[in-house]
Amino acid sequence: MHEIGNKLLRPLRIRTPYDAVHCIGHASSNPVPHLRDFCERLRITQWSNDHRIALQFGSPRGRLVIIVGGANGDGVHSNNSAKHVMSLDQIVDLLGNRSRPETSWISKVAGTTAERAERAVNEVTSHSELIGELSRNIKKTGKTYYAQFPAPIDLFALVRLSRPRNLVESGVASGVSSTFLLLGIKANSGGILHSIDFPVFRKGNRGNLSWAIPQGMTSGWAVPRKLRSRWDLRQGRSEGLLRPLLEEIGTLDFYCHDSPVDIAHFEFEMKSIRKHLKPGSLVVADNTDKKVFDETALSIGAEAFYRRHSSLGAFLVP
Ligand SMILES: C[S@@+](CC[C@H](N)C(=O)[O-])C[C@H]1O[C@@H](n2cnc3c(N)ncnc32)[C@H](O)[C@@H]1O
C-alpha cells in the first residue's frame, strides 16, 4: 500500500507511512483529482460524496481512513477531527457570498499555479473549528455583519503560499481579516501579525458606522483566543503608529490595508510601506485608489491585480 500510496500521494503532499489520510476539499467537487484514482487503485469501492464524513476503509493491505473536508492540515489525523469539519461552501456561507475565493486572482498575485492556489484555498477547511468560533463570537453581539475584508479565504491562501515572517495590517474592526491572517500564520508555524486599528465604538442603535465596535468590546474582539499568541495589536491611527512599527520590524513581508478613510490616508500608507518591501513581499489592499496603488506597484517593478474587477488589489514585489 505504501508503494502505491507514496506515488499517488506525493502530489497531495501527504506524509507516509500513515494509516490515515486527510484530504482537503470536497469529495464531490474533488479538488484533488488523485484521490478517486488513489482509492480505485487500492480497490476501495465504498465512496461517499458527503464531504463531512470521515470514512474508514479496510484496504487490501492495511487500514486507511480518509477524512474528506479537512482537519489540522498536516496530513495525518484521527477520526475525531471530522466532527468539526466544514466544507468550503459552508465556510463561504458563514462569511457571506463575496468571500468565495477567486483562485485565478490568488495564483496571479502569488505567482504560482492554479493548482497550488486551489490547494491552499481548500486547506482553510482544516481550520473549521476556529472559523466557527469567529462566527459565533460575531453572532453573540446580535449582529452577523461588521464591515469586513471581502476576501478572507484568499488572504489565508496568500499567507500560506508566501510564508511571510512579518505581517502588518491596518484596519481590524471585529477581526475577520486578522483571524484569517493568523490562521495562515498558524498553518505556516511561523510569523507574527502586527495589526493597527483606530477603533470606532457603537453609540446607540442608529447612525453607527458599519464596523463600529459593540459596547464593552475593543478592536479584534471576535478573533478566537487560541490565535492570539502571534498577534501584536496596536490601537491608534495608522498615521501615528505605522511608521514607528515599520522601523521596529525593518522588513515587511506581507501588508494588508483595510482602513478606508480617504486618498490621503491610503497614499500615506503606501508611501510608508514602500521602503520596507523586499523581493517576495506581498501587498493586499481593499478600497484602493487604483491610481495610487498602480503607481506604487509600478515604482517597484510590480503589477497590481484586482479581484473580480473590484477595488481589492494586490501585488507581489519582484
Ligand atoms: C472596514 S473596517 C476593517 C475590517 C477588518 N479588516 C475585518 O476584516 O473585519 C476598517 C477599520 O479601520 C479603522 N480605522 C479607521 N481609520 C483608521 C486609521 N486612521 N488608522 C487605523 N485604523 C483606522 C476603523 O475604525 C475600522 O475598525
The ligand as a Tripos MOL2 file, in Angstrom:
@<TRIPOS>MOLECULE
LIG
   27    29     1     0     0
SMALL
NO_CHARGES

@<TRIPOS>ATOM
      1 C1        -13.5050   48.0860    7.1840 C.3       1 LIG1
      2 S1        -13.0050   48.0700    8.8400 S.3       1 LIG1
      3 C2        -11.8330   46.7710    8.9280 C.3       1 LIG1
      4 C3        -12.4400   45.4060    8.7660 C.3       1 LIG1
      5 C4        -11.4880   44.2860    9.0830 C.3       1 LIG1
      6 N1        -10.3400   44.2880    8.2350 N.3       1 LIG1
      7 C5        -12.1850   42.9310    9.0020 C.2       1 LIG1
      8 O1        -11.9230   42.1270    8.0900 O.co2     1 LIG1
      9 O2        -13.0220   42.6710    9.8810 O.co2     1 LIG1
     10 C6        -11.9660   49.4780    8.9610 C.3       1 LIG1
     11 C7        -11.2790   49.6530   10.2970 C.3       1 LIG1
     12 O3        -10.2810   50.6800   10.1840 O.3       1 LIG1
     13 C8        -10.3620   51.5250   11.3110 C.3       1 LIG1
     14 N2         -9.7420   52.8240   11.0170 N.ar      1 LIG1
     15 C9        -10.3590   53.9650   10.5690 C.ar      1 LIG1
     16 N3         -9.4530   54.9210   10.4230 N.ar      1 LIG1
     17 C10        -8.2490   54.4240   10.7840 C.ar      1 LIG1
     18 C11        -6.9370   54.9580   10.8580 C.ar      1 LIG1
     19 N4         -6.6780   56.2110   10.5250 N.pl3     1 LIG1
     20 N5         -5.9410   54.1450   11.2720 N.ar      1 LIG1
     21 C12        -6.1910   52.8630   11.6080 C.ar      1 LIG1
     22 N6         -7.4180   52.3140   11.5670 N.ar      1 LIG1
     23 C13        -8.4420   53.0810   11.1540 C.ar      1 LIG1
     24 C14       -11.8540   51.5710   11.5690 C.3       1 LIG1
     25 O4        -12.2050   52.0500   12.8290 O.3       1 LIG1
     26 C15       -12.2280   50.1090   11.3940 C.3       1 LIG1
     27 O5        -12.0160   49.3810   12.5770 O.3       1 LIG1
@<TRIPOS>BOND
     1     1     2 1
     2     2     3 1
     3     2    10 1
     4     3     4 1
     5     4     5 1
     6     5     6 1
     7     5     7 1
     8     7     8 2
     9     7     9 1
    10    10    11 1
    11    11    12 1
    12    11    26 1
    13    12    13 1
    14    13    14 1
    15    13    24 1
    16    14    15 ar
    17    14    23 ar
    18    15    16 ar
    19    16    17 ar
    20    17    18 ar
    21    17    23 ar
    22    18    19 1
    23    18    20 ar
    24    20    21 ar
    25    21    22 ar
    26    22    23 ar
    27    24    25 1
    28    24    26 1
    29    26    27 1
@<TRIPOS>SUBSTRUCTURE
     1 LIG1         1 GROUP 0 **** ****
